[in-house]
Amino acid sequence: MLKFFKNKWFRIPYTILLYAFSIYGFFLTVTYFAMKFEWTKDSGMIDSNNRYFQNMHDKYNQSFRIDSISMQKYRYEALNRIIVLNEFYPLNAKYILDAWARNQDEKLTLQMLDAVDLKMKSNQEYRNALQEMRNSKLKKRKTTGLSVFDWMNVGEWKAFRIAVQKDKKCIDSVAKITGVEGRLIVSCLAGEQIRLFNSRRESFKKYISPLQSLVLENNLSYGVTGIKEHTAMNIERYLKDPKSEYYLGKKYEHLLDYDSTQSYINSINDTMSVRLRRLVQFNDHYYSYLYAALFVKQIKMQWERAGFPLDNRPEILASLFNLGYSKSKPKKNPSVGGSNYQVGESQYTFGAVAFEFYYSGELLDVFPYQKKRFDWDTN
């Protein structure tokens, strides 16, 4: 028997298998600790325009007068600025005018125009035209059919628009049961999907362009909104914990309960937990949107209870959606940022992309602005 074990035909394969299992065990151990201590977590960065975002918030906060004389002045200013913008970017001017016609909300219209002004701050011709408008000396300018937000001009964005419209019914359903505005949910989706324009360009070529389907993540972040497993676990836990600062109330406690009759198994998620299987679904992104909406609403409740409401800060809510619970620390002047990534030749942060999409007017007919971003249908 000893002679058999010493035989090279046994000893060599045995040694190879021993080392292989040792390496695999080491890999599993490193992966466990990486997830446990969040070594893979993107620490994010503060957006370079953070001060502008804060000034914009302050401008439309308590100092924004809503008496009839002031509103008439705001309307005149907004419509004239739309005329100026139309000389440069008619597409964006149309979106903003449509939003004003639909909502008759001067404050929202001015916020949308300020989002454009931030993007055009280095365009001296546009800035001069604004000044000329104020002096009633408007001149004809060269126009373009493109968007002022340059990441909306790439081919992937056009395919994304088609793909997300296919999920309208699903997003509307989540918006209704959570009370989170559908457009705010899509802002978080846009930040996550646009992050993949460059980092997973081959995925877009394979899925977005020919199939007009959203990219489904299944590695550390899951689903079309990029939910991490530990984040999903916390969302579920806080739903049922009345003592938590994130608690939403009794009617939300069972929204993420598991249906034992459903397996959710497909070809890429058969080794995952039921929690992740629900997120990694090819043609049904309901749980991706539901987890995202509940997270955003939990963060909203946390800040509201601390005395710093975020109802009118979609860019902050999106930034925190990207960064996670650990970065959500209620304070007076929160920072816009999150993961930074490149699309084309430009650098963006997650929060800035969400801000630009939200106020762009893109997909207005599919995901309109509500009067409130949370619980708009509540009496």
Secondary structure, DSSP 8 states (H G I E B T S, - for coil): -HHHHHSHHHHHHHHHHHHHHHHHHHHHHHHHHHHHTTTT----EE-TTHHHHHHHHHHTTTT---SHHHHHHHHHHHHHHHHHHHTT-HHHHHHHHHHHHHH--HHHHHHHHHHHHHHTTT-HHHHHHHHHHHTT--------SS-SSGGGGSHHHHHHHHHHHHTHHHHHHHHHHH-B-HHHHHHHHHHHHHHHHHHTHHHIIIIIHHH-----EESSEEETTTEEHHHHHHHHHHHT-TTSTT---GGGTTTT---TT-----TTTTTS-HHHHHHS-SS--HHHHHHHHHHHHHHHHHHHHTT---TT-HHHHHHHHHH-GGG----SS---EE-EEEETTEEEEHHHHHHHHHHH-TTTTTS---SSSBSTT--
